[in-house]
Structures are given as structure tokens and as C-alpha cells.
Amino acid sequence: MRRIRVMVVDDSVVVRRILSDALSAVPDVEVVAVAANGEIAMARAAQTNPDVITLDVEMPDRSGLDVLTDLRLRFPLIPVIMFSALTERSAAVTLDALSRGAVDYVTKPSRVADRAAAMTHIQTELVPRLRALARVDGTAAEPVRQGEVQPLRPRPRAVKVELLAIGASTGGPNAIAEVMGRLGGPIGIPIVIVQHMPPVFTKLFAERLTDATGIACHEATADQVLQPGHAYVAPGGFHMSLVRRGMDVRVKLDQGPAENSVRPAVDVLFRSAAALYGRACLAAVLTGMGQDGLRGVEALRAEGAVVIAQDEATSVVWGMPGYVARAGLADAVLPLARIAPEILKRLRPADENAPSAWHSGAQDPAQTIR
């Protein structure tokens, strides 16, 4: 099996060394080049043709965003993962980087001086992303085709949708913004979102969604009442679930054990939505690695809720939606550009009982978002 070829770009010699040593200790990963600035990075990328590039958010000669822009122009097929400090400034730059074509990010170890802890952090957080993005062994998931999925269970008569729940991970910030932007503004029901993100990032992400979509988006707070036309993003480091108190549905936050190695977890939100809303919930599972959301979708489908999954062609990583689709739990598997129209169709009373067409096969390249 060919090893994953990685180029490390960071201005800090200490960070370059720790990253290189941590990655080189992994049998299926090879560091083929390191670079201290953007100029060297461009030259070495051309020389070594890496499978994945890790890029420091803050660069000395030029900003990490400028270096990213050049890399995407010259090497558009090489995935770039941003390496970011857990600060508000770095979080803002990282979100900018995602909008400019970076596929994912990893936060830097908080204590670089503790070498063993730093290497463990890198191997835990970065290596799974390298494996998901590189696909050098040809193990990309098989596409879902008609006839290969389990038949959907008979559905009871549809009811009015009262909640939209969205789960995503790798590639999710852009995908969520795309879906919500295509909704055309507030849709008259609450939207609840789990995007795998650390603290600091989720607050900025919610603010940017507000600016980009025209929908008031909030980083959710404990005991917050859900309001129609608003969206709520689970805060980094906290599971988000929903509870009913009197006439209100409120946010519950907790720091219970991670599920699927993450907190917040999509499964936690989806299970509570299934219990509280049943088939009045509409759920969308977007791009992301791993299988977070699968168990929550099982709970939603058991209650008769409608589930939409993003297709493989437009997903950065077809992990989360792929597991749902291959389990036969999606009512529709759609390219990103068609998910918002499907949501809007499901919200229209006249179309309550209209079945959704299953989507498979090649997509119009104009609809593919990477």
C-alpha cells in the first residue's frame, strides 16, 4: 500500500519538527517535504506532488490565506488542511481559509513544549483527516445506486415540518452555508445545527452564517428558547439536545462523554429531535468523515422523520452521509445544490405527500462544490 505523502508548511521550526516526527511515526504516512514560507511551499509542492498539504494559518512572509490562494490555483487537486491556533484571530482566519478552498483544519496542540502530548494530539486529530482525504489506497466508498439500498419503510401521512436539523463535519461549514443560503432567508421554523468544531470557532461560524444567509444564527446557549426563523449552532465542546418545558422547546447543553469521538455529536441532537418532534422533524446529513449521525438518523426514521443525505460527488468526505445512504435510511441522496430546494418542497403543505425522487449517477459539474 502506498503511503500518504504529506507536505508540512509552517514558519515555526519547532512545529515543523513535531509535525514531521508525529506523522513519520505513522506507518501509512510519509512527510515528503517541509516549508517555512509560501515561496518554498510552492516550489516543493511542484517537486514532490504531495497527496495532502498542512498549512499554518499565520505565515511570516505572506498570510496563510495568500499562500492558500496560490496553492489552490496551482495545485487545485491537492487537499489543504489548515493548522490553526485555538484563538479568535486564528479561528477567523481559518474560517476564511475554508471559504477559499481549504478542506479542513486542525487546531494546534495547546502545549507544544510537552512533546509527547503534542505528538499524540497531532496523530489523533490530523492522521484520520489525512486518511479520509488522500484516498491513496483506492478505498473510496462505493456510490449508492438504485437497487443497492434497503427499501424505505412505508410512511404514515406526512405532517407539517416543525424543525430542521443539520449535521456535518469535514467540509461542513461551506456546505451548511450553501444550503442555508439557498433557502432564501428565514423559513418559519427553527434550524438546529451540529458542525464538528472546537470552542471559539462555533461562535464565529454562527456569526458568519448570519451574514451569509440572512437567517439569524446563534451559538446556542443553555436553556435558550427555540424561535421560528432562527438557527442555533451547537457550541464547541458541548453536546446540544432539545427539551420541552411548558409550551417552549429549549436548548440543553452538557459535557457528557464524547460520542463517535466528538462533542458536540450529531447523534445526540438527532436523538432528542426524534423524541421531541418525531416525523415533524426534517434532517439533513452533510459532508463529513466518520459515522456520527447514523444512530440519530435511525431514531428519526423510527419516528417517521424525513432524512436527506448529501451525495458523494459533492461531499468533501462521504463518510457521515455515506453511512446513512448505504444503510437505506435516506429519503433522498442529493447533490448539495439540490438539498435546499428539497427542504423547501418538504415545507410546502401542498407537497406534503409528494415522494422525493432518489438521485444517483453523474452530476452537473456546475453543481459540485469542493
C-alpha positions in Angstrom: 0.0 0.0 0.0 1.4 3.4 -1.0 1.8 5.7 1.9 0.1 9.1 2.2 2.5 11.8 1.0 2.3 15.0 3.1 3.9 18.4 2.9 4.1 20.4 6.1 4.1 24.2 5.7 4.8 26.2 9.0 7.1 29.1 9.9 8.0 27.6 13.2 10.9 25.1 13.1 9.7 23.6 16.4 6.2 22.9 15.0 7.6 21.6 11.7 9.8 19.2 13.6 6.9 18.0 15.9 4.5 17.6 12.9 7.1 15.8 10.9 8.1 13.4 13.7 4.5 12.7 14.7 3.4 12.0 11.1 6.5 10.0 10.2 5.8 7.7 13.1 2.6 6.6 11.5 3.2 3.6 9.1 1.0 4.8 6.2 2.1 8.4 6.3 5.3 9.9 4.7 6.4 13.5 5.1 7.8 14.3 1.6 8.6 18.0 2.1 8.6 20.8 4.7 8.5 24.5 4.0 9.0 27.6 6.2 7.2 30.1 3.9 4.9 30.4 0.9 7.6 30.7 -1.7 9.3 27.5 -0.6 5.9 25.7 -0.3 5.1 26.5 -3.9 8.4 25.1 -5.2 8.4 22.0 -3.1 4.8 21.2 -3.9 5.7 21.2 -7.6 8.8 19.0 -6.9 7.1 16.4 -4.6 3.4 16.3 -5.6 2.1 15.5 -2.1 -1.3 13.9 -1.5 -2.2 16.4 1.2 -0.7 19.7 2.4 -0.9 21.1 6.0 -0.7 24.8 6.1 0.0 27.2 9.1 -2.7 29.9 9.4 -0.1 32.5 10.2 2.9 32.8 7.8 5.8 35.2 8.1 6.3 36.5 4.6 2.7 36.3 3.3 -0.5 35.4 5.1 -1.7 31.9 5.2 -4.7 32.9 3.2 -2.5 34.3 0.4 -0.4 31.1 0.3 -3.6 29.0 0.3 -4.9 31.0 -2.7 -1.7 30.4 -4.6 -1.8 26.7 -3.7 -5.4 26.3 -4.8 -4.6 28.0 -8.2 -1.5 26.0 -9.0 -2.5 22.7 -7.3 -6.3 22.6 -7.3 -6.5 18.8 -6.7 -4.3 18.7 -3.6 -6.3 19.0 -0.4 -5.1 21.6 2.1 -5.7 21.3 5.8 -5.2 24.4 7.9 -3.1 24.2 11.1 -4.7 26.7 13.4 -4.2 28.0 17.0 -7.3 28.0 19.2 -7.7 31.8 19.3 -10.4 34.1 18.0 -8.0 35.6 15.4 -6.8 32.2 14.1 -10.4 30.9 14.1 -11.5 33.8 11.9 -8.6 33.3 9.5 -9.3 29.6 9.4 -13.0 30.1 8.5 -11.8 32.5 5.8 -9.5 29.7 4.6 -12.3 27.2 4.4 -14.3 29.6 2.3 -11.2 29.9 -0.1 -10.8 26.3 -0.6 -9.1 24.6 2.4 -10.9 21.4 3.0 -10.4 21.1 6.8 -8.5 22.3 9.7 -6.8 21.0 12.9 -6.1 23.1 16.0 -2.5 23.2 17.2 -1.5 21.5 20.4 -2.0 23.8 23.3 1.3 22.8 24.9 3.9 22.4 22.2 6.6 22.2 24.9 5.1 18.9 26.0 6.4 17.0 23.0 4.7 13.6 23.7 1.3 15.3 24.3 1.7 17.4 21.2 2.5 14.4 19.0 -0.4 12.4 20.4 -2.7 15.4 19.6 -1.4 15.6 16.0 -1.8 11.8 15.4 -5.3 11.8 16.9 -6.6 14.8 15.1 -4.7 15.0 11.9 -4.0 11.5 10.8 -7.7 10.4 10.4 -8.2 13.5 8.2 -5.2 12.6 6.0 -6.6 9.2 5.5 -10.1 10.4 4.7 -8.8 13.0 2.2 -5.9 11.3 0.5 -7.7 8.0 -0.6 -4.4 6.7 -1.9 -5.4 3.1 -1.5 -8.4 3.3 -3.7 -10.9 2.6 -0.8 -13.3 5.4 -1.6 -16.8 4.5 -0.7 -18.9 2.9 -3.5 -21.6 5.2 -4.7 -25.2 4.4 -3.8 -27.1 3.3 -6.9 -30.7 2.4 -7.4 -31.4 -1.2 -6.2 -28.5 -1.3 -3.8 -30.2 0.3 -0.8 -32.7 -1.1 1.6 -36.3 -0.2 0.7 -37.7 2.5 2.8 -40.4 1.6 5.3 -44.0 2.6 4.5 -44.6 6.1 5.7 -47.5 7.5 7.7 -49.2 10.5 6.3 -46.8 13.4 6.3 -47.2 16.2 8.9 -46.2 19.8 9.0 -42.5 20.1 9.4 -41.6 22.0 12.7 -37.8 21.6 12.9 -34.9 21.4 10.5 -31.9 19.6 12.0 -28.5 19.6 10.2 -25.3 17.6 10.9 -21.9 17.9 9.3 -18.2 17.6 9.8 -15.3 17.8 7.2 -16.4 20.3 4.5 -19.4 21.2 6.6 -19.0 25.0 7.1 -19.2 25.7 3.3 -21.9 23.0 2.8 -24.1 24.4 5.6 -23.7 28.0 4.3 -24.6 26.8 0.8 -27.8 25.0 1.9 -28.9 27.8 4.2 -28.1 30.5 1.7 -30.3 28.7 -0.9 -33.2 28.7 1.4 -33.7 32.4 0.6 -34.0 33.6 4.2 -35.9 32.6 7.3 -38.2 29.6 6.7 -40.6 29.9 9.6 -39.2 27.1 11.7 -36.2 26.7 13.9 -33.0 25.3 12.5 -30.6 23.3 14.8 -27.0 22.6 13.6 -24.2 20.4 14.8 -20.9 21.1 13.0 -17.9 19.4 14.5 -15.9 22.4 15.7 -14.0 23.4 18.8 -14.9 26.3 21.1 -14.3 29.8 19.7 -14.9 28.6 16.2 -18.6 27.9 16.6 -19.4 31.4 17.8 -17.7 32.9 14.7 -19.3 30.3 12.5 -22.7 31.3 13.7 -22.0 35.0 13.1 -20.8 34.3 9.6 -23.8 32.2 8.8 -26.0 35.2 9.8 -24.1 37.5 7.4 -24.0 35.0 4.6 -27.6 33.7 4.7 -29.8 36.4 6.1 -31.0 33.9 8.8 -30.4 34.9 12.4 -27.9 32.3 13.6 -26.7 31.9 17.2 -24.2 29.9 19.0 -26.7 28.1 21.2 -26.7 28.8 25.0 -28.1 26.7 27.8 -31.9 27.0 28.3 -32.3 29.1 25.1 -35.8 29.0 23.7 -36.0 28.0 20.0 -37.6 30.6 17.8 -39.1 30.2 14.3 -36.9 31.7 11.7 -33.7 31.4 13.8 -30.8 28.9 13.6 -28.8 27.5 16.5 -25.3 26.1 16.3 -24.1 23.7 19.0 -21.2 25.3 20.8 -17.8 23.6 20.6 -17.1 21.3 23.5 -20.8 20.8 24.4 -23.4 18.3 23.3 -26.7 20.0 22.3 -30.1 18.4 22.8 -33.6 19.7 22.9 -36.1 19.6 25.8 -39.7 20.8 26.2 -40.7 23.0 29.1 -44.3 24.1 29.1 -45.0 25.5 25.6 -41.3 26.1 24.8 -38.6 24.0 23.3 -35.3 24.8 24.8 -31.6 24.1 24.3 -29.9 21.7 26.7 -26.1 21.7 26.8 -23.9 19.2 28.5 -20.3 18.0 28.5 -21.1 14.3 28.7 -18.7 11.7 27.2 -17.8 12.2 23.5 -19.8 10.1 21.1 -18.1 9.0 17.9 -15.1 10.7 19.4 -16.7 14.1 19.1 -18.5 16.6 21.2 -20.8 18.1 20.0 -22.2 15.0 18.4 -24.9 14.9 15.7 -26.3 11.7 17.2 -27.1 13.5 20.5 -29.0 16.2 18.7 -30.8 13.9 16.3 -32.0 11.5 19.1 -33.5 14.4 21.0 -35.2 15.8 17.9 -36.6 12.3 17.2 -38.0 12.1 20.7 -39.5 15.6 20.8 -40.6 16.2 17.2 -41.0 12.7 15.6 -42.0 12.9 12.0 -42.4 16.7 12.3 -38.6 16.9 12.0 -36.7 17.2 8.8 -33.0 16.2 8.9 -30.1 16.7 6.6 -26.8 14.9 6.9 -24.0 16.7 5.0 -20.4 16.1 4.2 -18.1 14.7 7.0 -15.8 11.9 7.9 -16.9 9.1 10.3 -20.4 7.9 11.0 -21.7 10.5 13.5 -25.4 10.9 12.8 -26.1 7.4 11.8 -27.7 6.3 15.1 -29.5 9.5 15.4 -31.0 9.0 11.9 -32.1 5.6 12.9 -34.1 7.2 15.8 -35.5 9.8 13.4 -36.6 7.3 10.8 -38.2 5.1 13.5 -40.4 8.1 14.3 -41.2 8.7 10.6 -39.0 11.8 10.1 -37.7 12.6 6.7 -33.9 12.4 6.1 -31.8 13.9 3.3 -28.2 12.9 2.7 -25.6 14.8 0.6 -24.3 12.7 -2.3 -20.7 11.5 -2.8 -19.9 13.6 -5.8 -20.4 16.9 -3.9 -19.1 15.8 -0.5 -15.6 16.6 0.6 -15.7 13.3 2.5 -18.6 10.9 2.0 -18.5 9.5 5.5 -21.4 10.7 7.5 -23.9 10.9 4.6 -22.5 7.8 3.0 -23.2 5.7 6.1 -26.8 7.0 6.1 -27.3 6.4 2.4 -25.8 2.9 2.4 -27.9 1.9 5.3 -31.0 2.8 3.3 -32.1 5.4 5.8 -32.2 8.5 3.4 -35.4 9.6 1.7 -33.1 11.3 -0.9 -29.4 11.4 -1.7 -28.9 14.7 -3.4 -26.1 17.0 -4.7 -25.5 20.0 -2.4 -27.2 22.4 -4.8 -30.5 20.4 -4.7 -30.8 20.0 -0.9 -32.3 23.4 -0.2 -34.9 23.1 -2.9 -35.8 19.7 -1.5 -36.1 21.2 2.0 -38.4 24.0 0.7 -40.5 21.4 -1.1 -41.0 19.4 2.1 -42.1 22.6 3.9 -44.9 23.3 1.4 -48.2 22.0 2.6 -49.4 21.2 -0.9 -46.4 18.8 -1.3 -46.7 17.0 2.0 -47.3 13.6 0.4 -45.1 14.1 -2.7 -42.4 11.5 -2.7 -38.8 12.7 -3.3 -37.0 11.3 -6.3 -34.0 9.2 -5.4 -30.9 10.8 -7.0 -27.9 8.9 -8.3 -25.4 9.0 -11.2 -23.2 11.7 -12.6 -23.8 15.3 -11.6 -23.6 18.5 -13.5 -20.1 19.8 -12.7 -21.5 23.3 -12.0 -23.4 21.8 -9.0 -20.3 20.3 -7.5 -18.9 22.2 -4.6 -15.5 21.3 -3.2 
